Amino acid sequence: MSAKRKGIRREWELRKILLEKGYLVIRSSASRTGVDILAGNGKEVIAFQVQSSAYVPEEKLKALEKYAKAFKAKAVIAVKSKGKWIFVEVKNLKKTPKGWKIPIDN
């Protein structure tokens, strides 16, 4: 399966989880916006960037923050590792030479 297809599958999987938890969900079909999923439940709005690796490139992070600010949303990176979803607010990422690191326990 291609990396693009794998990413789309994960976005749809996360969308389903959020819908089951009572969120209204919009999925961006072209992830050039910086936001893959925008979800809200009347109490909070969350802008998600779904990642397949533990590192987030600077440009993706900036785009996510831009949209989160515009929608007054929490900016969150979502990554699936070893079958489990990990959600990290942008403010909790660690800067490294490779980009921003999602803290994933190995």
N, CA, C and O atoms as a MOPAC input file, in Angstrom:
PM7 MOZYME 1SCF
protein

 N      0.84400 1    -1.17100 1     0.00000 1
 C      0.00000 1     0.00000 1     0.00000 1
 C      0.89400 1     1.24000 1     0.00000 1
 O      1.88400 1     1.29900 1     0.72900 1
 N      0.54200 1     2.21800 1    -0.81300 1
 C      1.34900 1     3.43300 1    -0.89900 1
 C      1.22900 1     4.24600 1     0.38900 1
 O      0.26800 1     4.09700 1     1.14300 1
 N      2.20700 1     5.09700 1     0.62600 1
 C      2.20400 1     5.94600 1     1.81700 1
 C      0.98900 1     6.87200 1     1.80400 1
 O      0.37300 1     7.11900 1     2.84100 1
 N      0.65400 1     7.37900 1     0.62000 1
 C     -0.50600 1     8.27200 1     0.50300 1
 C     -1.78300 1     7.52600 1     0.88300 1
 O     -2.60300 1     8.04100 1     1.64300 1
 N     -1.94700 1     6.33400 1     0.36300 1
 C     -3.13800 1     5.53100 1     0.65700 1
 C     -3.21800 1     5.19400 1     2.14900 1
 O     -4.29100 1     5.22900 1     2.75000 1
 N     -2.06900 1     4.86900 1     2.72600 1
 C     -2.00100 1     4.55400 1     4.15600 1
 C     -2.43500 1     5.76900 1     4.98900 1
 O     -3.16800 1     5.63400 1     5.96800 1
 N     -1.97000 1     6.94800 1     4.58400 1
 C     -2.33900 1     8.18100 1     5.29000 1
 C     -3.82600 1     8.45900 1     5.20200 1
 O     -4.45300 1     8.83900 1     6.19100 1
 N     -4.38800 1     8.27200 1     4.02700 1
 C     -5.82800 1     8.47900 1     3.84400 1
 C     -6.61900 1     7.50700 1     4.71100 1
 O     -7.61000 1     7.88300 1     5.33700 1
 N     -6.17700 1     6.26800 1     4.74200 1
 C     -6.85700 1     5.25700 1     5.57100 1
 C     -6.84000 1     5.66300 1     7.05400 1
 O     -7.84100 1     5.51700 1     7.75600 1
 N     -5.71200 1     6.16300 1     7.51100 1
 C     -5.61900 1     6.59600 1     8.92200 1
 C     -6.51400 1     7.80600 1     9.19400 1
 O     -7.13000 1     7.89900 1    10.25500 1
 N     -6.58200 1     8.72500 1     8.23900 1
 C     -7.47000 1     9.87600 1     8.41300 1
 C     -8.92500 1     9.42300 1     8.54300 1
 O     -9.65300 1     9.92300 1     9.40100 1
 N     -9.35100 1     8.48700 1     7.70400 1
 C    -10.71900 1     7.97700 1     7.78400 1
 C    -10.96200 1     7.21900 1     9.08600 1
 O    -12.04900 1     7.28300 1     9.65900 1
 N     -9.94400 1     6.50500 1     9.54200 1
 C    -10.06200 1     5.77900 1    10.81300 1
 C    -10.24600 1     6.75700 1    11.97100 1
 O    -11.10100 1     6.55200 1    12.83300 1
 N     -9.44100 1     7.81900 1    11.98900 1
 C     -9.56400 1     8.81900 1    13.04900 1
 C    -10.91400 1     9.52500 1    12.96200 1
 O    -11.54700 1     9.79000 1    13.98500 1
 N    -11.35300 1     9.82900 1    11.74700 1
 C    -12.66600 1    10.45500 1    11.54900 1
 C    -13.75700 1     9.60500 1    12.19500 1
 O    -14.61800 1    10.12800 1    12.90200 1
 N    -13.72100 1     8.30800 1    11.95500 1
 C    -14.72900 1     7.40000 1    12.51900 1
 C    -14.69800 1     7.41700 1    14.05300 1
 O    -15.74800 1     7.44700 1    14.69500 1
 N    -13.51500 1     7.39700 1    14.62700 1
 C    -13.36100 1     7.42900 1    16.09000 1
 C    -13.98400 1     8.71100 1    16.65700 1
 O    -14.71800 1     8.67400 1    17.64500 1
 N    -13.68100 1     9.83500 1    16.01600 1
 C    -14.20600 1    11.11900 1    16.49400 1
 C    -15.73200 1    11.18600 1    16.37500 1
 O    -16.40000 1    11.68100 1    17.28200 1
 N    -16.28000 1    10.69500 1    15.27300 1
 C    -17.73200 1    10.66300 1    15.10200 1
 C    -18.38000 1     9.82400 1    16.20100 1
 O    -19.41400 1    10.20700 1    16.74800 1
 N    -17.77700 1     8.68700 1    16.52100 1
 C    -18.31300 1     7.81300 1    17.57600 1
 C    -18.26500 1     8.48500 1    18.94400 1
 O    -19.04400 1     8.14100 1    19.83300 1
 N    -17.34800 1     9.44800 1    19.11700 1
 C    -17.23500 1    10.17100 1    20.39500 1
 C    -18.09500 1    11.43400 1    20.41700 1
 O    -18.02700 1    12.21600 1    21.36500 1
 N    -18.91100 1    11.63400 1    19.36500 1
 C    -19.85400 1    12.74300 1    19.35600 1
 C    -19.37800 1    14.03400 1    18.71200 1
 O    -20.03200 1    15.06900 1    18.84000 1
 N    -18.24700 1    13.98500 1    18.02300 1
 C    -17.74400 1    15.16700 1    17.32800 1
 C    -18.36700 1    15.26100 1    15.93700 1
 O    -18.67700 1    14.24700 1    15.31200 1
 N    -18.54300 1    16.48500 1    15.46600 1
 C    -18.80900 1    16.71900 1    14.05500 1
 C    -17.44200 1    16.83300 1    13.41700 1
 O    -16.54500 1    17.46300 1    13.97800 1
 N    -17.27000 1    16.23000 1    12.24700 1
 C    -15.93400 1    16.10400 1    11.67400 1
 C    -15.91700 1    16.52300 1    10.20800 1
 O    -16.79400 1    16.15700 1     9.42600 1
 N    -14.89700 1    17.29800 1     9.86200 1
 C    -14.62100 1    17.62600 1     8.46200 1
 C    -13.23200 1    17.10400 1     8.15500 1
 O    -12.27700 1    17.39500 1     8.87600 1
 N    -13.12000 1    16.33400 1     7.08300 1
 C    -11.82100 1    15.82000 1     6.63900 1
 C    -11.43200 1    16.54000 1     5.36600 1
 O    -12.21300 1    16.60300 1     4.41700 1
 N    -10.22900 1    17.08200 1     5.34300 1
 C     -9.72100 1    17.75400 1     4.15400 1
 C     -9.25100 1    16.70600 1     3.16100 1
 O     -8.41700 1    15.86400 1     3.49400 1
 N     -9.77800 1    16.75000 1     1.95100 1
 C     -9.37500 1    15.75200 1     0.96300 1
 C     -8.02800 1    16.07800 1     0.33500 1
 O     -7.39300 1    15.21400 1    -0.26800 1
 N     -7.60000 1    17.31200 1     0.47500 1
 C     -6.27900 1    17.71400 1    -0.02600 1
 C     -5.52200 1    18.31400 1     1.14400 1
 O     -5.78900 1    19.44600 1     1.54800 1
 N     -4.59900 1    17.57600 1     1.67800 1
 C     -3.92300 1    17.98200 1     2.91200 1
 C     -2.91200 1    19.10900 1     2.72700 1
 O     -2.01800 1    19.28100 1     3.55500 1
 N     -3.04400 1    19.85400 1     1.68300 1
 C     -2.14300 1    20.99500 1     1.49300 1
 C     -2.47700 1    22.14000 1     2.43700 1
 O     -1.72400 1    23.10900 1     2.54000 1
 N     -3.61100 1    22.02500 1     3.12700 1
 C     -4.03200 1    23.08900 1     4.02600 1
 C     -3.27200 1    23.07700 1     5.34300 1
 O     -3.20400 1    24.10200 1     6.02200 1
 N     -2.70600 1    21.95300 1     5.71300 1
 C     -2.06200 1    21.83400 1     7.02000 1
 C     -2.95000 1    21.15100 1     8.03700 1
 O     -2.48000 1    20.72700 1     9.09300 1
 N     -4.24400 1    21.04000 1     7.72300 1
 C     -5.19300 1    20.37200 1     8.61000 1
 C     -5.79200 1    19.19400 1     7.86100 1
 O     -6.35400 1    19.36000 1     6.77900 1
 N     -5.67200 1    18.01000 1     8.43500 1
 C     -6.28300 1    16.82900 1     7.83500 1
 C     -7.72400 1    16.68600 1     8.29000 1
 O     -8.59900 1    16.31900 1     7.50600 1
 N     -7.96900 1    16.98100 1     9.57500 1
 C     -9.29800 1    16.82100 1    10.15700 1
 C     -9.56600 1    17.99600 1    11.09400 1
 O     -8.70800 1    18.39400 1    11.88200 1
 N    -10.76900 1    18.53800 1    10.98900 1
 C    -11.24400 1    19.56200 1    11.91300 1
 C    -12.46000 1    18.96800 1    12.60800 1
 O    -13.40700 1    18.54000 1    11.94800 1
 N    -12.43900 1    18.93900 1    13.94000 1
 C    -13.50800 1    18.29500 1    14.69500 1
 C    -13.96900 1    19.19200 1    15.84200 1
 O    -13.16300 1    19.87500 1    16.47500 1
 N    -15.26400 1    19.17800 1    16.09700 1
 C    -15.80900 1    19.95600 1    17.20300 1
 C    -16.99700 1    19.25400 1    17.81900 1
 O    -17.69300 1    18.48100 1    17.16100 1
 N    -17.22100 1    19.53400 1    19.10300 1
 C    -18.34700 1    18.90600 1    19.79700 1
 C    -19.19300 1    19.90900 1    20.58500 1
 O    -19.97800 1    19.50900 1    21.44500 1
 N    -19.04500 1    21.19300 1    20.30300 1
 C    -19.79100 1    22.20900 1    21.03400 1
 C    -19.03200 1    22.73600 1    22.23600 1
 O    -19.34600 1    23.81400 1    22.74000 1
 N    -18.04800 1    22.00100 1    22.70000 1
 C    -17.22000 1    22.41300 1    23.83600 1
 C    -15.81100 1    22.75100 1    23.40300 1
 O    -15.16700 1    23.62500 1    23.98400 1
 N    -15.32900 1    22.05600 1    22.38000 1
 C    -13.96900 1    22.28400 1    21.89200 1
 C    -13.90500 1    22.02900 1    20.39400 1
 O    -14.71400 1    21.29400 1    19.82700 1
 N    -12.92400 1    22.65300 1    19.77800 1
 C    -12.62900 1    22.43200 1    18.36800 1
 C    -11.17100 1    21.98500 1    18.30300 1
 O    -10.30200 1    22.58700 1    18.93600 1
 N    -10.90800 1    20.92900 1    17.53700 1
 C     -9.55400 1    20.39300 1    17.42400 1
 C     -9.17600 1    20.30600 1    15.95100 1
 O     -9.92500 1    19.77500 1    15.13100 1
 N     -8.00200 1    20.83800 1    15.63300 1
 C     -7.43800 1    20.72800 1    14.28500 1
 C     -6.36100 1    19.65100 1    14.34200 1
 O     -5.40000 1    19.76500 1    15.10200 1
 N     -6.52500 1    18.60800 1    13.53600 1
 C     -5.59500 1    17.48300 1    13.53800 1
 C     -4.73100 1    17.46000 1    12.28900 1
 O     -5.20700 1    17.72100 1    11.18400 1
 N     -3.46600 1    17.14700 1    12.47700 1
 C     -2.56200 1    16.75800 1    11.39800 1
 C     -2.25200 1    15.29300 1    11.68700 1
 O     -1.69900 1    14.97300 1    12.73900 1
 N     -2.60100 1    14.40500 1    10.76500 1
 C     -2.37000 1    12.96800 1    10.95000 1
 C     -1.02100 1    12.63500 1    10.33500 1
 O     -0.79100 1    12.87800 1     9.15000 1
 N     -0.13800 1    12.08200 1    11.14200 1
 C      1.22600 1    11.76900 1    10.71800 1
 C      1.45100 1    10.26700 1    10.66200 1
 O      0.80800 1     9.49400 1    11.37200 1
 N      2.37500 1     9.87800 1     9.80400 1
 C      2.75100 1     8.46400 1     9.74900 1
 C      4.14600 1     8.25000 1    10.32500 1
 O      4.61000 1     7.11700 1    10.45000 1
 N      4.81000 1     9.35300 1    10.67400 1
 C      6.13800 1     9.23000 1    11.28300 1
 C      6.17600 1    10.03600 1    12.57100 1
 O      5.25500 1    10.80100 1    12.85800 1
 N      7.23000 1     9.86700 1    13.33800 1
 C      7.36200 1    10.54900 1    14.61500 1
 C      7.84600 1    11.98300 1    14.48200 1
 O      7.96800 1    12.68900 1    15.48300 1
 N      8.12500 1    12.42900 1    13.24900 1
 C      8.63300 1    13.78100 1    13.03000 1
 C      7.67000 1    14.58600 1    12.17100 1
 O      7.14600 1    14.09200 1    11.17300 1
 N      7.44400 1    15.82900 1    12.57200 1
 C      6.56800 1    16.73400 1    11.83600 1
 C      7.43000 1    17.82200 1    11.21700 1
 O      8.14000 1    18.52500 1    11.93700 1
 N      7.38600 1    17.97600 1     9.89600 1
 C      8.15900 1    19.03700 1     9.25700 1
 C      7.67900 1    20.42500 1     9.70800 1
 O      6.49600 1    20.62700 1     9.98200 1
 N      8.59400 1    21.34800 1     9.77600 1
 C      8.30600 1    22.72100 1    10.22300 1
 C      7.12900 1    23.33600 1     9.45400 1
 O      6.24900 1    23.94900 1    10.05800 1
 N      7.11000 1    23.17500 1     8.12300 1
 C      6.05600 1    23.81200 1     7.32600 1
 C      4.67100 1    23.24700 1     7.63600 1
 O      3.68900 1    23.98900 1     7.61300 1
 N      4.57300 1    21.95700 1     7.92300 1
 C      3.28400 1    21.36500 1     8.29000 1
 C      2.82100 1    21.88400 1     9.64700 1
 O      1.63900 1    22.15500 1     9.85500 1
 N      3.76500 1    22.01600 1    10.55500 1
 C      3.44400 1    22.50300 1    11.88400 1
 C      2.93700 1    23.94000 1    11.83100 1
 O      1.94100 1    24.27300 1    12.47300 1
 N      3.61500 1    24.78700 1    11.07100 1
 C      3.19200 1    26.18400 1    10.94500 1
 C      1.81100 1    26.30000 1    10.31400 1
 O      0.99200 1    27.11100 1    10.74500 1
 N      1.55300 1    25.48700 1     9.28900 1
 C      0.24500 1    25.51100 1     8.63100 1
 C     -0.85600 1    25.06200 1     9.59500 1
 O     -1.93000 1    25.66200 1     9.63400 1
 N     -0.59200 1    24.02000 1    10.36200 1
 C     -1.56000 1    23.53500 1    11.34400 1
 C     -1.85600 1    24.62500 1    12.36400 1
 O     -3.01900 1    24.87700 1    12.67900 1
 N     -0.82700 1    25.26700 1    12.87800 1
 C     -1.01200 1    26.33200 1    13.87300 1
 C     -1.80800 1    27.50000 1    13.29200 1
 O     -2.63300 1    28.09100 1    13.98800 1
 N     -1.57000 1    27.83200 1    12.03800 1
 C     -2.28700 1    28.92900 1    11.37500 1
 C     -3.79100 1    28.63400 1    11.33700 1
 O     -4.60200 1    29.49100 1    11.68700 1
 N     -4.15700 1    27.43100 1    10.91600 1
 C     -5.56300 1    27.06900 1    10.84200 1
 C     -6.18500 1    26.93100 1    12.22500 1
 O     -7.32600 1    27.34100 1    12.43700 1
 N     -5.45200 1    26.36600 1    13.15300 1
 C     -5.96900 1    26.22200 1    14.51800 1
 C     -6.27600 1    27.59500 1    15.10800 1
 O     -7.31000 1    27.78000 1    15.75100 1
 N     -5.39900 1    28.53800 1    14.89400 1
 C     -5.62600 1    29.89500 1    15.40600 1
 C     -6.86600 1    30.52200 1    14.76300 1
 O     -7.68200 1    31.13300 1    15.45400 1
 N     -7.00700 1    30.37200 1    13.44500 1
 C     -8.13900 1    30.95100 1    12.72900 1
 C     -9.47800 1    30.38200 1    13.20700 1
 O    -10.48100 1    31.09600 1    13.23600 1
 N     -9.49500 1    29.10900 1    13.57900 1
 C    -10.72300 1    28.45700 1    14.02000 1
 C    -10.82600 1    28.35300 1    15.54100 1
 O    -11.73700 1    27.71500 1    16.06900 1
 N     -9.87400 1    28.99100 1    16.24200 1
 C     -9.83100 1    28.91800 1    17.71100 1
 C     -9.86200 1    27.46100 1    18.16500 1
 O    -10.59600 1    27.08400 1    19.07900 1
 N     -9.04500 1    26.66400 1    17.49800 1
 C     -8.99600 1    25.22700 1    17.74800 1
 C     -7.68900 1    24.84800 1    18.44000 1
 O     -6.70000 1    25.57800 1    18.37700 1
 N     -7.70900 1    23.72000 1    19.08600 1
 C     -6.50600 1    23.13600 1    19.65700 1
 C     -5.75900 1    22.44700 1    18.51700 1
 O     -6.36200 1    21.68000 1    17.76600 1
 N     -4.47600 1    22.70200 1    18.37500 1
 C     -3.65600 1    22.07400 1    17.33200 1
 C     -3.08300 1    20.77100 1    17.87300 1
 O     -2.35300 1    20.76800 1    18.86400 1
 N     -3.41900 1    19.66200 1    17.21400 1
 C     -3.02500 1    18.34000 1    17.69300 1
 C     -2.43800 1    17.51300 1    16.55300 1
 O     -2.96100 1    17.49400 1    15.43800 1
 N     -1.34400 1    16.83600 1    16.86300 1
 C     -0.76300 1    15.86800 1    15.94200 1
 C     -1.26900 1    14.49300 1    16.37000 1
 O     -1.23500 1    14.14800 1    17.55100 1
 N     -1.73800 1    13.71600 1    15.39900 1
 C     -2.20400 1    12.35400 1    15.67000 1
 C     -1.33000 1    11.39200 1    14.87500 1
 O     -1.12500 1    11.56800 1    13.67400 1
 N     -0.82400 1    10.38200 1    15.55500 1
 C     -0.00600 1     9.37500 1    14.88900 1
 C     -0.40400 1     8.00700 1    15.44300 1
 O     -0.65900 1     7.86000 1    16.63900 1
 N     -0.45200 1     7.02700 1    14.57300 1
 C     -0.75300 1     5.66600 1    15.01300 1
 C      0.55700 1     4.89600 1    15.05000 1
 O      1.24300 1     4.76300 1    14.03700 1
 N      0.89200 1     4.39300 1    16.22900 1
 C      2.14000 1     3.66700 1    16.42400 1
 C      1.84400 1     2.36000 1    17.15000 1
 O      1.22500 1     2.35400 1    18.21400 1
 N      2.28800 1     1.26600 1    16.56900 1
 C      2.08700 1    -0.06700 1    17.15400 1
 C      0.61700 1    -0.33000 1    17.46500 1
 O      0.27800 1    -0.91500 1    18.49400 1
 N     -0.25400 1     0.11800 1    16.54900 1
 C     -1.67500 1    -0.14200 1    16.68100 1
 C     -2.43700 1     0.79100 1    17.60400 1
 O     -3.64700 1     0.63800 1    17.77300 1
 N     -1.74600 1     1.76100 1    18.20900 1
 C     -2.40200 1     2.67800 1    19.14400 1
 C     -2.28300 1     4.11600 1    18.64400 1
 O     -1.25200 1     4.51900 1    18.10500 1
 N     -3.34900 1     4.87300 1    18.83200 1
 C     -3.31800 1     6.28800 1    18.47900 1
 C     -2.62900 1     7.07800 1    19.58100 1
 O     -2.85300 1     6.84400 1    20.76800 1
 N     -1.79400 1     8.00900 1    19.16700 1
 C     -1.13100 1     8.92000 1    20.09800 1
 C     -1.51100 1    10.33100 1    19.66000 1
 O     -1.37800 1    10.68000 1    18.48700 1
 N     -1.97900 1    11.13300 1    20.59800 1
 C     -2.38400 1    12.50300 1    20.31700 1
 C     -1.50300 1    13.44800 1    21.12400 1
 O     -1.39600 1    13.32700 1    22.34400 1
 N     -0.87700 1    14.38500 1    20.43100 1
 C      0.04500 1    15.30800 1    21.09600 1
 C     -0.28400 1    16.72700 1    20.66300 1
 O     -0.31600 1    17.03700 1    19.47200 1
 N     -0.52700 1    17.58400 1    21.64900 1
 C     -0.72300 1    18.99500 1    21.32200 1
 C      0.59600 1    19.55200 1    20.81300 1
 O      1.66900 1    19.17000 1    21.28000 1
 N      0.50300 1    20.44500 1    19.86500 1
 C      1.68500 1    21.03300 1    19.23900 1
 C      2.64400 1    21.60700 1    20.27900 1
 O      3.86100 1    21.50000 1    20.12800 1
 N      2.10500 1    22.20900 1    21.32400 1
 C      2.95300 1    22.82500 1    22.34900 1
 C      3.82400 1    21.80300 1    23.08200 1
 O      4.77400 1    22.18900 1    23.76300 1
 N      3.51900 1    20.50300 1    22.95600 1
 C      4.28300 1    19.45400 1    23.63900 1
 C      5.28200 1    18.72600 1    22.74000 1
 O      5.90700 1    17.75400 1    23.16700 1
 N      5.43600 1    19.19100 1    21.49700 1
 C      6.41600 1    18.58700 1    20.59900 1
 C      7.81800 1    19.04700 1    20.96700 1
 O      7.99600 1    20.11600 1    21.55000 1
 N      8.79900 1    18.24600 1    20.62900 1
 C     10.20900 1    18.56800 1    20.91000 1
 C     10.91900 1    18.91100 1    19.60500 1
 O     10.80700 1    18.17400 1    18.62600 1
 N     11.64700 1    20.02100 1    19.58400 1
 C     12.39900 1    20.44500 1    18.40400 1
 C     13.66900 1    19.61600 1    18.28700 1
 O     14.41800 1    19.46800 1    19.25300 1
 N     13.90700 1    19.06700 1    17.07200 1
 C     15.12400 1    18.29800 1    16.79000 1
 C     15.65100 1    18.74100 1    15.42700 1
 O     14.95200 1    19.45500 1    14.70800 1
 N     16.86100 1    18.33800 1    15.05500 1
 C     17.36800 1    18.67600 1    13.72100 1
 C     16.51000 1    18.10100 1    12.58300 1
 O     16.48800 1    18.66300 1    11.48800 1
 N     15.80400 1    16.99000 1    12.83000 1
 C     14.95300 1    16.35900 1    11.80200 1
 C     13.58900 1    17.03200 1    11.66500 1
 O     12.87800 1    16.80300 1    10.68700 1
 N     13.23500 1    17.83900 1    12.61800 1
 C     11.90600 1    18.45200 1    12.64700 1
 C     11.36400 1    18.36100 1    14.06700 1
 O     12.11400 1    18.13800 1    15.01700 1
 N     10.06900 1    18.53600 1    14.19800 1
 C      9.44100 1    18.46800 1    15.50800 1
 C      9.09300 1    17.02100 1    15.82800 1
 O      8.45100 1    16.34200 1    15.02700 1
 N      9.51700 1    16.54800 1    16.99900 1
 C      9.39100 1    15.13600 1    17.36000 1
 C      8.16500 1    14.89200 1    18.22200 1
 O      7.90800 1    15.58900 1    19.20400 1
 N      7.42300 1    13.87800 1    17.81600 1
 C      6.28900 1    13.40400 1    18.60600 1
 C      6.84900 1    12.42300 1    19.62800 1
 O      7.51500 1    11.45900 1    19.25100 1
 N      6.59500 1    12.64900 1    20.90700 1
 C      7.12200 1    11.70700 1    21.90800 1
 C      6.40400 1    10.36500 1    21.85200 1
 O      5.28400 1    10.22300 1    22.34400 1
 N      7.06300 1     9.38900 1    21.24700 1
 C      6.52600 1     8.02900 1    21.14400 1
 C      7.44800 1     7.11000 1    21.92800 1
 O      8.64800 1     7.04000 1    21.66300 1
 N      6.88000 1     6.41300 1    22.88800 1
 C      7.68100 1     5.44500 1    23.65200 1
 C      7.91900 1     4.21700 1    22.79800 1
 O      6.98700 1     3.68200 1    22.19800 1
 N      9.15900 1     3.76900 1    22.74000 1
 C      9.49700 1     2.57500 1    21.93900 1
 C      9.61900 1     1.36500 1    22.81100 1
 O      9.89700 1     0.27300 1    22.31600 1

